[in-house]
Amino acid sequence: MKNDLYRVPLNILLADDEPEDRNFFDRALSEIPIATKLSKVRNGFQLMKYLDENSARLPDILFLDLSMPFKTGYECLAEIKENKKLKALTVVMLTASFTRGTDLEDYLKNTLCRMGAADYIRKTGNIEELKKIIQQKLTGILKNH
């Protein structure tokens, strides 16, 4: 059972097309000591529809997969940061792997951050590592509340 350090749950939105990745993220999130409420969407089109329908009550943080069908994470990030109602949303970009070299990955990370992403992280298959990354991001959100 989750030992919640904070009573008011953080609203988290995960946009990822891979069911296994969504379930792994959900599992990791359930094992950290911060109260959360997780909503999930499966593609960029669903993400933008969700944000439009919930613009009065945006999530505290969005974990956004870079590679999704219908609309990529890159395209969604651009739309979010160009929209006055959405631009303050904290967005953490996720990617499964990057095999083209660290220079190109650094360039991608810098580009995404210049576009307004709060961070860029590589997905991991290690539950402890993922829990640490998520908890670090959520603790940062809590400090700014």
C-alpha positions as CSV (number, residue, x, y, z in Angstrom):
1,M,0.0,0.0,0.0
2,K,1.2,3.5,-0.8
3,N,2.5,5.5,2.1
4,D,1.5,9.0,1.0
5,L,3.7,11.9,2.2
6,Y,1.3,14.5,0.7
7,R,-2.5,14.5,1.2
8,V,-3.6,16.4,-1.9
9,P,-2.8,14.2,-4.9
10,L,-0.8,15.6,-7.8
11,N,-2.7,15.3,-11.1
12,I,-0.4,13.5,-13.5
13,L,-1.1,12.9,-17.2
14,L,0.8,10.3,-19.2
15,A,0.7,10.3,-23.0
16,D,2.2,7.1,-24.3
17,D,1.1,4.7,-27.1
18,E,2.7,1.6,-25.6
19,P,0.4,-0.3,-23.2
20,E,3.4,-1.9,-21.5
21,D,5.1,1.5,-20.9
22,R,1.8,2.9,-19.5
23,N,1.4,0.0,-17.1
24,F,5.1,0.1,-16.1
25,F,4.8,3.9,-15.4
26,D,1.6,3.3,-13.4
27,R,3.3,0.6,-11.3
28,A,6.3,2.8,-10.6
29,L,4.1,5.7,-9.7
30,S,2.0,3.6,-7.3
31,E,5.2,2.6,-5.4
32,I,6.4,6.2,-4.6
33,P,5.3,8.0,-1.4
34,I,3.5,10.9,-3.1
35,A,-0.3,11.0,-3.5
36,T,-1.1,11.1,-7.2
37,K,-4.0,10.7,-9.6
38,L,-2.9,9.4,-12.9
39,S,-4.8,9.9,-16.2
40,K,-3.5,8.3,-19.4
41,V,-4.0,8.9,-23.1
42,R,-2.7,6.7,-26.0
43,N,-1.7,9.2,-28.7
44,G,-1.2,12.8,-29.5
45,F,-4.7,13.4,-30.8
46,Q,-6.2,12.1,-27.6
47,L,-3.7,14.2,-25.6
48,M,-4.7,17.5,-27.3
49,K,-8.4,16.6,-27.0
50,Y,-7.9,15.9,-23.3
51,L,-6.0,19.1,-22.6
52,D,-8.7,21.1,-24.5
53,E,-11.5,19.6,-22.6
54,N,-9.7,20.0,-19.2
55,S,-8.0,23.4,-19.8
56,A,-9.7,24.8,-16.7
57,R,-8.0,22.1,-14.6
58,L,-4.8,21.1,-16.2
59,P,-2.6,18.3,-14.8
60,D,0.3,19.3,-12.5
61,I,2.7,17.5,-14.9
62,L,2.5,15.8,-18.2
63,F,4.9,12.9,-19.1
64,L,4.9,13.0,-22.9
65,D,6.2,10.2,-25.1
66,L,8.2,11.6,-28.1
67,S,7.1,8.9,-30.6
68,M,3.3,8.5,-30.8
69,P,0.8,7.9,-33.6
70,F,-1.5,10.5,-35.1
71,K,0.5,13.4,-33.6
72,T,4.1,13.1,-32.2
73,G,5.2,14.3,-28.8
74,Y,7.2,16.9,-30.6
75,E,4.1,18.2,-32.4
76,C,2.1,18.2,-29.1
77,L,4.8,20.0,-27.2
78,A,4.8,22.7,-29.9
79,E,1.0,23.1,-29.7
80,I,1.0,23.1,-25.9
81,K,3.6,25.9,-25.7
82,E,1.9,28.0,-28.4
83,N,-1.4,27.8,-26.6
84,K,-2.0,30.6,-24.0
85,K,-4.2,28.2,-21.9
86,L,-1.7,25.4,-21.9
87,K,1.8,27.0,-22.1
88,A,2.4,26.9,-18.3
89,L,1.9,23.1,-18.2
90,T,5.0,21.3,-17.0
91,V,6.0,18.8,-19.7
92,V,8.6,16.1,-19.3
93,M,9.4,14.4,-22.6
94,L,10.0,10.6,-22.7
95,T,11.7,8.5,-25.2
96,A,12.2,4.7,-25.3
97,S,15.7,4.7,-26.8
98,F,18.1,6.8,-28.8
99,T,20.6,5.0,-31.0
100,R,22.0,7.8,-33.1
101,G,24.7,9.0,-30.8
102,T,25.0,11.3,-27.7
103,D,25.7,14.4,-29.7
104,L,22.4,14.1,-31.6
105,E,20.5,13.2,-28.4
106,D,22.0,16.2,-26.6
107,Y,20.8,18.4,-29.5
108,L,17.3,16.8,-29.3
109,K,17.2,17.4,-25.5
110,N,18.3,21.0,-25.9
111,T,15.8,21.6,-28.7
112,L,12.9,20.2,-26.7
113,C,13.9,22.3,-23.6
114,R,14.1,25.4,-25.8
115,M,10.6,24.6,-27.0
116,G,9.4,24.6,-23.4
117,A,9.9,21.1,-22.1
118,A,10.9,21.0,-18.4
119,D,13.0,17.9,-19.0
120,Y,13.8,15.0,-21.3
121,I,14.3,11.5,-19.9
122,R,15.0,8.2,-21.4
123,K,12.5,5.4,-20.5
124,T,14.1,2.7,-18.4
125,G,13.2,-1.0,-17.9
126,N,14.4,-0.7,-14.3
127,I,11.5,-0.1,-11.9
128,E,13.7,1.4,-9.2
129,E,15.3,3.9,-11.6
130,L,11.9,4.9,-13.0
131,K,10.6,5.4,-9.4
132,K,13.5,7.6,-8.6
133,I,13.1,9.7,-11.8
134,I,9.3,10.1,-11.2
135,Q,9.7,11.0,-7.5
136,Q,12.4,13.6,-8.4
137,K,10.1,15.3,-10.9
138,L,7.1,15.2,-8.6
139,T,9.1,16.5,-5.7
140,G,10.1,19.5,-7.9
141,I,6.4,20.1,-8.7
142,L,5.5,20.0,-5.0
143,K,8.2,22.5,-4.1
144,N,6.7,25.0,-6.6
145,H,3.1,24.6,-5.3
